[in-house]
């Protein structure tokens, strides 16, 4: 059951200034947090409230046209600037499917039109292994192995293939007859079985440059498609994963490549 927490912060200095009437009151900041931690796929609605002459908010004004470059916050708690802005800000995180407020524009976390499906955000357990010319991800919840083959002219982009993990406990984890060069590794278990049985993948990836490691990755799915005449038409979307090194990898949906949907990928290295 959703807990509702309302935090109303009024500085005692504001009350003192109101009593004395010596100078114009600073803006009042209201923060309404509907959930302590936003659930995956929530939408952020930003409404501007202007303080009145007596230090109380006026009625909410029409927000007008949406900002050309909306920058909604995505952090679990609202990011409040230490320097008060000219007007206070009310942050509302509604449940999916709530009607759009007439007080302001409704935007998705990616700035997509409101008719688009909300962005899915979750922490997912994965396994990752880096290879000479790409890497592999094991997605725990659907037991898929995502294979990234690097482009010959750009190591930060390339082709994305998807396979089902068919490894069964008790099967050989590796092939002792395959000896990697010094400093490199033979992949094991599900990665190893796929790498050994698919010659084209083994030749494209090369040897592993790291052992396989598990991590919890920040995952996002951003729906594709278009809006026309007030109707949403689905299209290929984008999956995003973060690596152990905080690189962000975008997987762009295309056709089935392997056992399941693949496409292309692009990596944004961590700063």
Buried (B, 14 or more C-beta within 10 A) or exposed (E): EEEEEEEEEEEEEBEEBEEEEEEEBBBBBBBBBBBEEBBBBBBBBBBBBBBEEEBEBEEBEEBEEBEEEBEBBBEEEBEBEEEBEEBBBBBBBBEEEBEEBEBBBBBBBBBBEBBBBBBBBBEBEBBBBBBBBBBBBBBEEEEBBBBBBBBEEEEEBBBBBBBEBEBEEEEEBBEEEEEBEEEBBBBBBBBBBBBBEBEEBBEBBBBBBEEBEEBEBEBBBBBBBEEEEEEBEEEEBBBBBBBEEEBBBBBBBEEEBBBBBBBBBBBEEEE
